[in-house]
């Protein structure tokens, strides 16, 4: 339990703090949320990862304050009963931060889930697509699968598997192709990671989702499909919960991508110049290579044919079924090019210490 108020900063925010700064703090504290207080330490509410995503989907921007985004009726404990009950409340309510207040609702302490805390086991499967050749990485992947390249001193795939285990996932299927034996030798049955790992080896390349058709017997409930070359600070359980809460048939994890134009952009109305934007930046939400699918969608995937996940999206949209966008505001990097590989190694130590 934290009672030194100088140590509160990583776990608290004020209503005027920006969404962006709060996301950064949540990523740092690894507790999935913040406690909201005013300048006098009066408890105002709690802010969760889900609260932020709902605000972003409702039109808020990263620079907007969190006013109106947070829960104004948080779970809390009174100081005189904290020692006896606070940790039990964390477990019972499945939360990782508990404000401890006095009779005037002033924040006196913060109970956190201990570092050894693990999320409850999740039965839903995760399918990792790890069959790519990684041609854009050149010599780095000539004799090694991209997913086994070392970032932060360990293979990319190991980091992904360890984070999946941390957030409660247990059942993993690896769809392999290129140098599949090396991946199987490294992962084995998954015991070393606390996971149950099985494999499906593509005889022919089946695209970014085609192989999943052949896993129909195992996939009986919503499941995650992920690229095996991603590093992200995302809590994977959050996207699964978001998918269920929205009643979607598919949820797409959407990362932010910023494009910088190195020229002055001219906006016109006919021949008339309206304004000039000097070297502007444009931000887009792009598919982040992390998806949740309902198992019924497997019926829409053709058998033994090259089929990308974008092909599946088009069918779902044409059928007017619900696809939801889940904003990934945590760290996210697709390791596709040599420069991405270098950046991943630079970023790793400060981002992935669970």
N, C-alpha and C positions, 0 to 999 in steps of 0.2 A: 504494500500500500504506500502511495506517495503522499507525504504530509508536508514536505518542504515546498512552499509555494513557488520558489525559484525554479523548481523542476516541472511546474505545471505547463510551461509554454508549449511543449510538444503535443499536449493533449487538449488544449483549449483554444477557443477563438472568440472573437467579438462579432456582433451582428454586422459591423461595417467591413469586416474582412472580405476579401474577394473570394469567389469560388475557386479561382486558380490557386491562391495561396493556401486555401483549406485543403485542396486536393494534394498539394505538395506536402503539407503537414501530415495528412492521413497516410501518405505513402511512406513518410519517414517513421511514423510511430507504429505502423504495421498492426493497428488495432481496428481499422475499418471505420473510424469515426472520430468525432471531436465533441467536447463538452462546451456549450456556449454560455459565456458569462459577460456581465457588463464591467465597467471600469472599477466597480466596488466589489467585484467577485460574487455578485448576486447571480445565482443559477437561472438562466433563461431557457435553456433547452439542450437538445442534443442533435448533432448532425451526423447522418450516416452516409456511407457511400451511395446507397440507394436514393437518399434524399437529393443528393447532388445530381445524379443521373436523371431523375425525374424533372428537376429544374432545368437542366440543359435541353431535354427533349421538349419542354414546354416553352422554349424560346429564350431562356436566360443565356448570357454569354459568360465566358470565363472571367471577364473583368467586372461583372456585376457583383454587388455585395450579397452575402448569404441571407440577408433579411428576407423573411417570407419563405425560406427554403427549409428551415429546420423544425424539428418536432418541439413544440412548446410544452409538452407534458412528458418529460423524460422519466425513465425509471431511476430512482435515487434511493439512498439510504440515509438515515439520521446518524449523526456522529456517535451518539451514545450506544448505538447498537451495531456499529460498523464492524467491530472486531469479530463479533459472533456470526453475523449474517452476510457480510458483503460478498465474500467469495462464493458462498452458496447461491446468492442471487445471480451472480455472473453465470454460473452453470445452469441454473433453472431457467433463466430468461434467454440464454444463448447469446449473451452480449460480451463484449471484451473491455468495456469501460463503464465504470459505475461511479457517478458523483456522490461524494459523502458531504452532507450539508448539516449546518446547525439549525436551531429552531427558527432563525430568521432567513433561512434558505441561502445562506452564504456558503460558498464552496470551501470546505475545510480540508478535504483529502480526495484522492482519486484511487479507487481500487482497479487494478488492471489484471487481466488474465496473465498468468505467469508465462515465462518464455517457453516453458515446456508444453504449453497448451496446444492441443491439436483439435481440429474441427471434427465433428461427428462423421463417421464413415458414410460415404455416398455410394449407393449401389449403381448409379447410372454409369454407363460405359463412356470412355473417351477413346476415340479413334484418331491416332496420329499418323498423318500421311508423311512417310519418311523414305519414299522410293525415288525421289528426284536425283538427278545426276549432278546438280549444282554447277552447270557448265560455265555460268558467269563468274564463278570464283577461280577459273583457270587452273593453274597447277595445284592449288590447295586441295582440290577434290579429285585429282587424277587417280590417286590410289586410296582414297578415303571418302566415305559418305559424308556429305555436308553436315549431317546431324551429329557426327562424331568429332568435328573440329573443336578444338579446345578454346573456350572463352572463360576467362577468369580461372584458368588452371584446370578446368574440367570440361568434358564434352557438352555441347549445347543440349543434347538429348538428356543428359543426366540432370541438368538444371531444370528442364521441363518436368521430368519425372518426379524429382524431389519436390517441386512446388505443387504438383498435382497431389502427391501423397500428403503434403502439409495441409492442404485444404480439404482433405477427406476422401478424395477419389481413390478407388482401389482397383478397378477393372479397366485395363488398358489393352487395346489392340493396335499393333503396329502394322501398317500396310507398307510392305517393302518391295523393292525391285532392284535398284542399282546397289551392288555390293551388299546384298542382304545378309550374307553370312557374317560379315563383320558386325552388323547391328545385333544379330541374334547372339553372337558370342559375347558381346558387351552386356546386353540386358538380361540374357538368360530367361528365367521364368519370372523375373521381377522381384524375387525375394529380398535381394540386397537393398531395394528401395521401399520395401513394405508394400509391394504391389503384386497383383496377379497379371502378368504380361503374357499375351498370346500373339500370334502372327498370322497375317494373310499375305502371301507372296504373289504379286502380280506376274503372270506369265508374259502378258503383253501390257503395254502402257494403257491405262484406262482413264486417264485424266485426273482431275482433282477430286472427283467424288465417285467415279464409276466403280471402283473396287468395293465400295461400301455396300453395294447391292448384294454381294456374296456373304455378308455378315448378318443376314436377316434373322437367323436362328438365335443369335446372341442379343440382338438389339430389340428389346421388347418395351422399352420406355424411352423418354427423351434422352438423347445422347449428344456428346460434344464431338465435333470434328475439328481438328487443328492441324495447321502446318507444323512440321517438325523443325523449322529453322527460325522460330520466333523467340525473342526474349521480351518479356513483359512483366510489369509489376502487378498485373491484374489478379484479383482473387477470382479464380475460375468458378467458384461456387456462386458468385454474384450473378454471372451471366445466366446460369441455369435457373436460379431463383427468379430473375427478371423474366425469363422466357415463360415460366409457369404462370407468373403473376399477370402477364399480358395475354394469356390464352393464344399464343402464336403457334403456327406450325413450324416456323423457322425464325431464328434470331441471328442476326449478323453482328458480330463485334466490329465496331467502326472506329478506326484510329483517325487522328488528325494528321493531315498532310498539308504543308505550307509550300506554295510555289512562289519564288521570288522572281519578278520580272526585272531584268537589268536595264530597262529603258524607260523613258517617259511614255506613259500610256495616254493616248488621245481619245477622249470621248466626244462624239459628234452627234449632231441632229441634222441630218442631211449633210450639207457642206459646211455648216456652221460648227466651229469648235466650241463645245460647252465648258470643258475643263481639261486640265492636264494633271495626271497623277504621276509623280516622279518616283520611279522604281518601286511600284506598289507590291505588296504581298497579298496573295489570295489563299484562303484556307478552305479545305475540303474535307469531308468525311469519306474515308476510303475503307474498303473491305480489309479487315485486319487479320484475315486468315484464321479466325476463331468463330465457330458456328455452333448453334444448338438446333437439332432437328428432331421432330416427332418421328417415331419409327414408321408411321404410315407412309411417309414420303418415300420410303424405299421402293414402294410399288411404282413410283414414277420414274425410277432409274432403269434404263434398258440393261439387259444382260449382256456381259462380255462385249461391250462397245465403249469406245472412248467417249467420255461424258464429263464435262466440267460442271462445277457447282453453279456457275453462272447460267448454264443450260437449265439446271433444276430451278433456279430462281425465276427464270422467264416463264416456265410452266406454271409455277405457283402463282405468279402475278396474273397470268392469263386466266387462271381459275378463280381469281379474286379471293384467294386465301390470304391470311394475315402473315406477313413477314415484318418483324420488328427490328429496329436499329438500336443496338446497345452501345452507348458511347464509351470508348476506352480513353480515359483521361490520364491513366497511369503511364509510366514509361512503356514504350512499345518500339521494337526495332525488328524489321525483317532483314535477315542477314543474307542478302542476295548478291552483293558486290564486294570486292576486296576492301573498299573503304568502310563498308558496313561492318565487316569483320573486325577491322581495326578499332572502330568506334565502340563496338560491343565490348572489346577487351578494356578500353579506357573507362567505360561506364560501369563495368560489372561490380567491382568491389563495394562501391557506395550504394548499389541498388539491390543486390541480391543476397544479403546476409539475413536469413530468416532467424 
